[in-house]
Amino acid sequence: MDHLESVPICICTVLLQGGDRTNNHLCSCTPHPPRRTTTMHPLIRHYLPYVNLAIASAALAFQTTMLYPWHEELDASFRKLKEEQARQLRDYHEMKVRRLEVLERWVARQEAEGRAERGRREEVSSEDFVRTDGRGGGAPTALDRTTSGAPP
C-alpha cells in the first residue's frame, strides 16, 4: 500500500483503467518530476561560512580604513567649495549693486543736465519772445543771441 500512495495517480489513469502508473505519461494533471538537487562537497559546506566571514571582514576593514576617511575629506572639500561659492555669489551681488548705483548716479546726472539744458533753452526762447521787435514771434536780434547764451 505504501508503494501505491507514493506514486501519484492521475485522473487520466483512472479513466483509462489500464493506464501507466509509473508517471511516465505526459498529461497536464501529473505533477512535475522531482527536481534534481545538487549537493555540495562536505568540505565546501564546512568551510563556506568561514570564507564568507573572511570576505565580509575584509570588506568592512576596507570601508572603515579607506572609504570612511576619504568621505570625510570629500565632505570637508564640499563644505569649503560651498563657502567659496557663497563668497563669490556675495561678491558678485555687491559688485552688481555698486554698478547699479553708478548707473543710477549717471542717469540722475544726465537727467539733471537735460533739465538744465531744457531750462536754458526755455529761458532763451522766452527771452527771445520778449526781446523781439514787440510784435511777438519775430526773430531775435544779434545782440539778443549773444547775451542769452545761445550759440550765434
mmCIF file of the C-alpha atoms, coordinates in Angstrom:
data_MODEL
# 
_entry.id   MODEL 
# 
loop_
_atom_site.group_PDB 
_atom_site.id 
_atom_site.type_symbol 
_atom_site.label_atom_id 
_atom_site.label_alt_id 
_atom_site.label_comp_id 
_atom_site.label_asym_id 
_atom_site.label_entity_id 
_atom_site.label_seq_id 
_atom_site.pdbx_PDB_ins_code 
_atom_site.Cartn_x 
_atom_site.Cartn_y 
_atom_site.Cartn_z 
_atom_site.occupancy 
_atom_site.B_iso_or_equiv 
_atom_site.pdbx_formal_charge 
_atom_site.auth_seq_id 
_atom_site.auth_comp_id 
_atom_site.auth_asym_id 
_atom_site.auth_atom_id 
_atom_site.pdbx_PDB_model_num 
ATOM 1   C CA . MET A 1 1   ? 0.000   0.000   0.000   1.00 0.00 ? 1   MET A CA 1 
ATOM 2   C CA . ASP A 1 2   ? 2.900   2.386   0.690   1.00 0.00 ? 2   ASP A CA 1 
ATOM 3   C CA . HIS A 1 3   ? 4.066   1.904   -2.839  1.00 0.00 ? 3   HIS A CA 1 
ATOM 4   C CA . LEU A 1 4   ? 0.707   2.985   -4.283  1.00 0.00 ? 4   LEU A CA 1 
ATOM 5   C CA . GLU A 1 5   ? 0.467   6.041   -2.058  1.00 0.00 ? 5   GLU A CA 1 
ATOM 6   C CA . SER A 1 6   ? 3.891   7.301   -3.107  1.00 0.00 ? 6   SER A CA 1 
ATOM 7   C CA . VAL A 1 7   ? 3.007   7.156   -6.788  1.00 0.00 ? 7   VAL A CA 1 
ATOM 8   C CA . PRO A 1 8   ? 0.516   9.885   -7.663  1.00 0.00 ? 8   PRO A CA 1 
ATOM 9   C CA . ILE A 1 9   ? -2.426  8.583   -9.589  1.00 0.00 ? 9   ILE A CA 1 
ATOM 10  C CA . CYS A 1 10  ? -3.527  10.722  -12.473 1.00 0.00 ? 10  CYS A CA 1 
ATOM 11  C CA . ILE A 1 11  ? -7.188  11.128  -13.319 1.00 0.00 ? 11  ILE A CA 1 
ATOM 12  C CA . CYS A 1 12  ? -6.322  10.039  -16.816 1.00 0.00 ? 12  CYS A CA 1 
ATOM 13  C CA . THR A 1 13  ? -5.041  6.704   -15.486 1.00 0.00 ? 13  THR A CA 1 
ATOM 14  C CA . VAL A 1 14  ? -8.175  6.115   -13.516 1.00 0.00 ? 14  VAL A CA 1 
ATOM 15  C CA . LEU A 1 15  ? -10.332 6.892   -16.528 1.00 0.00 ? 15  LEU A CA 1 
ATOM 16  C CA . LEU A 1 16  ? -8.288  4.750   -18.852 1.00 0.00 ? 16  LEU A CA 1 
ATOM 17  C CA . GLN A 1 17  ? -8.337  1.842   -16.398 1.00 0.00 ? 17  GLN A CA 1 
ATOM 18  C CA . GLY A 1 18  ? -5.166  0.394   -17.672 1.00 0.00 ? 18  GLY A CA 1 
ATOM 19  C CA . GLY A 1 19  ? -3.050  3.448   -17.727 1.00 0.00 ? 19  GLY A CA 1 
ATOM 20  C CA . ASP A 1 20  ? 0.562   3.713   -16.832 1.00 0.00 ? 20  ASP A CA 1 
ATOM 21  C CA . ARG A 1 21  ? 1.010   4.220   -13.103 1.00 0.00 ? 21  ARG A CA 1 
ATOM 22  C CA . THR A 1 22  ? 4.741   4.951   -13.275 1.00 0.00 ? 22  THR A CA 1 
ATOM 23  C CA . ASN A 1 23  ? 4.223   8.657   -14.004 1.00 0.00 ? 23  ASN A CA 1 
ATOM 24  C CA . ASN A 1 24  ? 5.875   8.367   -17.403 1.00 0.00 ? 24  ASN A CA 1 
ATOM 25  C CA . HIS A 1 25  ? 2.961   9.625   -19.432 1.00 0.00 ? 25  HIS A CA 1 
ATOM 26  C CA . LEU A 1 26  ? 2.712   13.313  -20.271 1.00 0.00 ? 26  LEU A CA 1 
ATOM 27  C CA . CYS A 1 27  ? -0.518  14.962  -19.314 1.00 0.00 ? 27  CYS A CA 1 
ATOM 28  C CA . SER A 1 28  ? -1.281  18.292  -17.697 1.00 0.00 ? 28  SER A CA 1 
ATOM 29  C CA . CYS A 1 29  ? -2.596  16.835  -14.466 1.00 0.00 ? 29  CYS A CA 1 
ATOM 30  C CA . THR A 1 30  ? 0.562   14.983  -13.456 1.00 0.00 ? 30  THR A CA 1 
ATOM 31  C CA . PRO A 1 31  ? 2.936   16.695  -11.041 1.00 0.00 ? 31  PRO A CA 1 
ATOM 32  C CA . HIS A 1 32  ? 6.353   17.654  -12.256 1.00 0.00 ? 32  HIS A CA 1 
ATOM 33  C CA . PRO A 1 33  ? 9.074   15.164  -11.626 1.00 0.00 ? 33  PRO A CA 1 
ATOM 34  C CA . PRO A 1 34  ? 11.157  15.972  -8.564  1.00 0.00 ? 34  PRO A CA 1 
ATOM 35  C CA . ARG A 1 35  ? 13.981  18.407  -9.245  1.00 0.00 ? 35  ARG A CA 1 
ATOM 36  C CA . ARG A 1 36  ? 17.447  17.181  -9.073  1.00 0.00 ? 36  ARG A CA 1 
ATOM 37  C CA . THR A 1 37  ? 19.218  18.786  -6.149  1.00 0.00 ? 37  THR A CA 1 
ATOM 38  C CA . THR A 1 38  ? 22.905  19.291  -6.200  1.00 0.00 ? 38  THR A CA 1 
ATOM 39  C CA . THR A 1 39  ? 24.784  18.544  -3.094  1.00 0.00 ? 39  THR A CA 1 
ATOM 40  C CA . MET A 1 40  ? 27.951  20.315  -2.131  1.00 0.00 ? 40  MET A CA 1 
ATOM 41  C CA . HIS A 1 41  ? 31.044  18.566  -1.115  1.00 0.00 ? 41  HIS A CA 1 
ATOM 42  C CA . PRO A 1 42  ? 31.213  18.302  2.686   1.00 0.00 ? 42  PRO A CA 1 
ATOM 43  C CA . LEU A 1 43  ? 34.462  20.278  2.851   1.00 0.00 ? 43  LEU A CA 1 
ATOM 44  C CA . ILE A 1 44  ? 32.893  23.179  0.942   1.00 0.00 ? 44  ILE A CA 1 
ATOM 45  C CA . ARG A 1 45  ? 29.860  23.081  3.191   1.00 0.00 ? 45  ARG A CA 1 
ATOM 46  C CA . HIS A 1 46  ? 32.125  23.089  6.229   1.00 0.00 ? 46  HIS A CA 1 
ATOM 47  C CA . TYR A 1 47  ? 34.441  25.958  5.144   1.00 0.00 ? 47  TYR A CA 1 
ATOM 48  C CA . LEU A 1 48  ? 31.940  28.212  3.294   1.00 0.00 ? 48  LEU A CA 1 
ATOM 49  C CA . PRO A 1 49  ? 30.836  30.159  6.425   1.00 0.00 ? 49  PRO A CA 1 
ATOM 50  C CA . TYR A 1 50  ? 34.478  30.860  7.294   1.00 0.00 ? 50  TYR A CA 1 
ATOM 51  C CA . VAL A 1 51  ? 35.200  32.083  3.756   1.00 0.00 ? 51  VAL A CA 1 
ATOM 52  C CA . ASN A 1 52  ? 32.090  34.249  3.923   1.00 0.00 ? 52  ASN A CA 1 
ATOM 53  C CA . LEU A 1 53  ? 33.226  35.688  7.273   1.00 0.00 ? 53  LEU A CA 1 
ATOM 54  C CA . ALA A 1 54  ? 36.700  36.430  5.894   1.00 0.00 ? 54  ALA A CA 1 
ATOM 55  C CA . ILE A 1 55  ? 35.277  38.241  2.835   1.00 0.00 ? 55  ILE A CA 1 
ATOM 56  C CA . ALA A 1 56  ? 32.821  40.260  4.941   1.00 0.00 ? 56  ALA A CA 1 
ATOM 57  C CA . SER A 1 57  ? 35.559  41.192  7.424   1.00 0.00 ? 57  SER A CA 1 
ATOM 58  C CA . ALA A 1 58  ? 37.874  42.301  4.625   1.00 0.00 ? 58  ALA A CA 1 
ATOM 59  C CA . ALA A 1 59  ? 35.072  44.428  3.119   1.00 0.00 ? 59  ALA A CA 1 
ATOM 60  C CA . LEU A 1 60  ? 34.325  46.025  6.480   1.00 0.00 ? 60  LEU A CA 1 
ATOM 61  C CA . ALA A 1 61  ? 38.014  46.734  7.104   1.00 0.00 ? 61  ALA A CA 1 
ATOM 62  C CA . PHE A 1 62  ? 38.311  48.339  3.645   1.00 0.00 ? 62  PHE A CA 1 
ATOM 63  C CA . GLN A 1 63  ? 35.253  50.517  4.275   1.00 0.00 ? 63  GLN A CA 1 
ATOM 64  C CA . THR A 1 64  ? 36.407  51.706  7.687   1.00 0.00 ? 64  THR A CA 1 
ATOM 65  C CA . THR A 1 65  ? 40.069  52.282  6.825   1.00 0.00 ? 65  THR A CA 1 
ATOM 66  C CA . MET A 1 66  ? 39.868  53.547  3.239   1.00 0.00 ? 66  MET A CA 1 
ATOM 67  C CA . LEU A 1 67  ? 36.404  54.751  2.320   1.00 0.00 ? 67  LEU A CA 1 
ATOM 68  C CA . TYR A 1 68  ? 35.316  56.486  5.528   1.00 0.00 ? 68  TYR A CA 1 
ATOM 69  C CA . PRO A 1 69  ? 38.377  58.809  5.744   1.00 0.00 ? 69  PRO A CA 1 
ATOM 70  C CA . TRP A 1 70  ? 38.014  59.527  2.046   1.00 0.00 ? 70  TRP A CA 1 
ATOM 71  C CA . HIS A 1 71  ? 34.380  60.530  2.601   1.00 0.00 ? 71  HIS A CA 1 
ATOM 72  C CA . GLU A 1 72  ? 35.459  62.830  5.433   1.00 0.00 ? 72  GLU A CA 1 
ATOM 73  C CA . GLU A 1 73  ? 37.950  64.519  3.084   1.00 0.00 ? 73  GLU A CA 1 
ATOM 74  C CA . LEU A 1 74  ? 35.247  64.882  0.444   1.00 0.00 ? 74  LEU A CA 1 
ATOM 75  C CA . ASP A 1 75  ? 32.844  66.382  2.989   1.00 0.00 ? 75  ASP A CA 1 
ATOM 76  C CA . ALA A 1 76  ? 35.460  68.929  4.047   1.00 0.00 ? 76  ALA A CA 1 
ATOM 77  C CA . SER A 1 77  ? 36.169  69.784  0.408   1.00 0.00 ? 77  SER A CA 1 
ATOM 78  C CA . PHE A 1 78  ? 32.468  70.169  -0.345  1.00 0.00 ? 78  PHE A CA 1 
ATOM 79  C CA . ARG A 1 79  ? 31.990  72.457  2.660   1.00 0.00 ? 79  ARG A CA 1 
ATOM 80  C CA . LYS A 1 80  ? 34.953  74.587  1.545   1.00 0.00 ? 80  LYS A CA 1 
ATOM 81  C CA . LEU A 1 81  ? 33.613  74.687  -2.012  1.00 0.00 ? 81  LEU A CA 1 
ATOM 82  C CA . LYS A 1 82  ? 30.170  75.703  -0.768  1.00 0.00 ? 82  LYS A CA 1 
ATOM 83  C CA . GLU A 1 83  ? 31.661  78.541  1.316   1.00 0.00 ? 83  GLU A CA 1 
ATOM 84  C CA . GLU A 1 84  ? 33.728  79.704  -1.664  1.00 0.00 ? 84  GLU A CA 1 
ATOM 85  C CA . GLN A 1 85  ? 30.674  79.683  -3.889  1.00 0.00 ? 85  GLN A CA 1 
ATOM 86  C CA . ALA A 1 86  ? 28.684  81.666  -1.307  1.00 0.00 ? 86  ALA A CA 1 
ATOM 87  C CA . ARG A 1 87  ? 31.526  84.202  -1.037  1.00 0.00 ? 87  ARG A CA 1 
ATOM 88  C CA . GLN A 1 88  ? 31.722  84.574  -4.819  1.00 0.00 ? 88  GLN A CA 1 
ATOM 89  C CA . LEU A 1 89  ? 27.971  84.986  -5.043  1.00 0.00 ? 89  LEU A CA 1 
ATOM 90  C CA . ARG A 1 90  ? 28.079  87.648  -2.304  1.00 0.00 ? 90  ARG A CA 1 
ATOM 91  C CA . ASP A 1 91  ? 30.947  89.462  -4.094  1.00 0.00 ? 91  ASP A CA 1 
ATOM 92  C CA . TYR A 1 92  ? 29.075  89.324  -7.394  1.00 0.00 ? 92  TYR A CA 1 
ATOM 93  C CA . HIS A 1 93  ? 25.936  90.693  -5.737  1.00 0.00 ? 93  HIS A CA 1 
ATOM 94  C CA . GLU A 1 94  ? 27.896  93.553  -4.146  1.00 0.00 ? 94  GLU A CA 1 
ATOM 95  C CA . MET A 1 95  ? 29.570  94.334  -7.488  1.00 0.00 ? 95  MET A CA 1 
ATOM 96  C CA . LYS A 1 96  ? 26.187  94.351  -9.206  1.00 0.00 ? 96  LYS A CA 1 
ATOM 97  C CA . VAL A 1 97  ? 24.733  96.687  -6.556  1.00 0.00 ? 97  VAL A CA 1 
ATOM 98  C CA . ARG A 1 98  ? 27.723  99.060  -6.927  1.00 0.00 ? 98  ARG A CA 1 
ATOM 99  C CA . ARG A 1 99  ? 27.335  99.019  -10.697 1.00 0.00 ? 99  ARG A CA 1 
ATOM 100 C CA . LEU A 1 100 ? 23.620  99.818  -10.383 1.00 0.00 ? 100 LEU A CA 1 
ATOM 101 C CA . GLU A 1 101 ? 24.423  102.693 -8.021  1.00 0.00 ? 101 GLU A CA 1 
ATOM 102 C CA . VAL A 1 102 ? 26.948  104.080 -10.517 1.00 0.00 ? 102 VAL A CA 1 
ATOM 103 C CA . LEU A 1 103 ? 24.388  103.775 -13.312 1.00 0.00 ? 103 LEU A CA 1 
ATOM 104 C CA . GLU A 1 104 ? 21.716  105.455 -11.186 1.00 0.00 ? 104 GLU A CA 1 
ATOM 105 C CA . ARG A 1 105 ? 24.076  108.345 -10.436 1.00 0.00 ? 105 ARG A CA 1 
ATOM 106 C CA . TRP A 1 106 ? 24.984  108.639 -14.124 1.00 0.00 ? 106 TRP A CA 1 
ATOM 107 C CA . VAL A 1 107 ? 21.299  108.629 -15.142 1.00 0.00 ? 107 VAL A CA 1 
ATOM 108 C CA . ALA A 1 108 ? 20.474  111.202 -12.446 1.00 0.00 ? 108 ALA A CA 1 
ATOM 109 C CA . ARG A 1 109 ? 23.349  113.401 -13.645 1.00 0.00 ? 109 ARG A CA 1 
ATOM 110 C CA . GLN A 1 110 ? 22.198  113.073 -17.267 1.00 0.00 ? 110 GLN A CA 1 
ATOM 111 C CA . GLU A 1 111 ? 18.629  113.917 -16.283 1.00 0.00 ? 111 GLU A CA 1 
ATOM 112 C CA . ALA A 1 112 ? 19.839  116.933 -14.279 1.00 0.00 ? 112 ALA A CA 1 
ATOM 113 C CA . GLU A 1 113 ? 21.956  118.122 -17.201 1.00 0.00 ? 113 GLU A CA 1 
ATOM 114 C CA . GLY A 1 114 ? 18.989  117.559 -19.527 1.00 0.00 ? 114 GLY A CA 1 
ATOM 115 C CA . ARG A 1 115 ? 16.707  119.565 -17.228 1.00 0.00 ? 115 ARG A CA 1 
ATOM 116 C CA . ALA A 1 116 ? 19.297  122.337 -17.016 1.00 0.00 ? 116 ALA A CA 1 
ATOM 117 C CA . GLU A 1 117 ? 19.664  122.281 -20.809 1.00 0.00 ? 117 GLU A CA 1 
ATOM 118 C CA . ARG A 1 118 ? 15.886  122.418 -21.263 1.00 0.00 ? 118 ARG A CA 1 
ATOM 119 C CA . GLY A 1 119 ? 15.679  125.200 -18.703 1.00 0.00 ? 119 GLY A CA 1 
ATOM 120 C CA . ARG A 1 120 ? 18.319  127.188 -20.573 1.00 0.00 ? 120 ARG A CA 1 
ATOM 121 C CA . ARG A 1 121 ? 16.504  126.601 -23.860 1.00 0.00 ? 121 ARG A CA 1 
ATOM 122 C CA . GLU A 1 122 ? 13.201  127.693 -22.325 1.00 0.00 ? 122 GLU A CA 1 
ATOM 123 C CA . GLU A 1 123 ? 14.873  130.805 -20.900 1.00 0.00 ? 123 GLU A CA 1 
ATOM 124 C CA . VAL A 1 124 ? 16.333  131.592 -24.281 1.00 0.00 ? 124 VAL A CA 1 
ATOM 125 C CA . SER A 1 125 ? 13.037  131.094 -26.047 1.00 0.00 ? 125 SER A CA 1 
ATOM 126 C CA . SER A 1 126 ? 11.105  133.216 -23.513 1.00 0.00 ? 126 SER A CA 1 
ATOM 127 C CA . GLU A 1 127 ? 13.766  135.972 -23.659 1.00 0.00 ? 127 GLU A CA 1 
ATOM 128 C CA . ASP A 1 128 ? 13.678  135.809 -27.434 1.00 0.00 ? 128 ASP A CA 1 
ATOM 129 C CA . PHE A 1 129 ? 9.934   136.301 -27.358 1.00 0.00 ? 129 PHE A CA 1 
ATOM 130 C CA . VAL A 1 130 ? 10.201  139.295 -25.014 1.00 0.00 ? 130 VAL A CA 1 
ATOM 131 C CA . ARG A 1 131 ? 13.156  140.968 -26.759 1.00 0.00 ? 131 ARG A CA 1 
ATOM 132 C CA . THR A 1 132 ? 11.806  140.812 -30.262 1.00 0.00 ? 132 THR A CA 1 
ATOM 133 C CA . ASP A 1 133 ? 10.525  143.823 -32.080 1.00 0.00 ? 133 ASP A CA 1 
ATOM 134 C CA . GLY A 1 134 ? 7.416   143.823 -29.912 1.00 0.00 ? 134 GLY A CA 1 
ATOM 135 C CA . ARG A 1 135 ? 5.053   142.081 -32.253 1.00 0.00 ? 135 ARG A CA 1 
ATOM 136 C CA . GLY A 1 136 ? 5.793   138.686 -30.781 1.00 0.00 ? 136 GLY A CA 1 
ATOM 137 C CA . GLY A 1 137 ? 7.094   135.909 -32.905 1.00 0.00 ? 137 GLY A CA 1 
ATOM 138 C CA . GLY A 1 138 ? 9.777   137.894 -34.682 1.00 0.00 ? 138 GLY A CA 1 
ATOM 139 C CA . ALA A 1 139 ? 13.391  136.783 -34.877 1.00 0.00 ? 139 ALA A CA 1 
ATOM 140 C CA . PRO A 1 140 ? 15.672  137.888 -32.059 1.00 0.00 ? 140 PRO A CA 1 
ATOM 141 C CA . THR A 1 141 ? 18.309  140.433 -32.857 1.00 0.00 ? 141 THR A CA 1 
ATOM 142 C CA . ALA A 1 142 ? 22.022  139.593 -32.940 1.00 0.00 ? 142 ALA A CA 1 
ATOM 143 C CA . LEU A 1 143 ? 22.506  141.357 -29.604 1.00 0.00 ? 143 LEU A CA 1 
ATOM 144 C CA . ASP A 1 144 ? 19.860  139.163 -28.004 1.00 0.00 ? 144 ASP A CA 1 
ATOM 145 C CA . ARG A 1 145 ? 21.524  135.991 -29.218 1.00 0.00 ? 145 ARG A CA 1 
ATOM 146 C CA . THR A 1 146 ? 24.923  136.843 -27.784 1.00 0.00 ? 146 THR A CA 1 
ATOM 147 C CA . THR A 1 147 ? 23.620  137.875 -24.360 1.00 0.00 ? 147 THR A CA 1 
ATOM 148 C CA . SER A 1 148 ? 21.249  134.926 -23.880 1.00 0.00 ? 148 SER A CA 1 
ATOM 149 C CA . GLY A 1 149 ? 23.994  132.334 -24.117 1.00 0.00 ? 149 GLY A CA 1 
ATOM 150 C CA . ALA A 1 150 ? 22.573  130.689 -27.212 1.00 0.00 ? 150 ALA A CA 1 
ATOM 151 C CA . PRO A 1 151 ? 25.009  129.910 -29.992 1.00 0.00 ? 151 PRO A CA 1 
ATOM 152 C CA . PRO A 1 152 ? 25.004  132.507 -32.830 1.00 0.00 ? 152 PRO A CA 1 
# 
